[in-house]
Amino acid sequence: MIQIARKKDLNDIFIIEQNVFKDDIFSLSKACLNYHINKNIVFKVIYENKIIGYCLWLKRKSYYRLYSFAILKEYQGKGFASKLLSFSIEKLKDKSHQLEVKQSNKKAILLYEKFGFKKYKILENYYKKENGYLMRRV
């Protein structure tokens, strides 16, 4: 089941953030996640009464930016990411979509391409010691 995240989901989403992005300089703090739950669009995936993933979209004037996307490792490869991305794109279909992704994150790139995202630009040194791609879906 996929739903909009609420303030009561903050701790569960923060645990996912810590687990999936533990060594990432872009990892979000609890305060930052709280802000985004209140001000932006966060979808959560619930499986067997547990939040196992989420995605955070920032609303811009002419597009939505996928800012954070995470599924707990033990649930990866089971189709939850595809369902979450499909659901969120459908709910946010009134505008185009964009995101940034590490060039080395081949699984994520394949997922995004499956849903119509195209590599638009190389982002030199965007990540710590690594380039990224700006991907867009129009």
Disulfide bonds with the S-S distance in Angstrom:
none
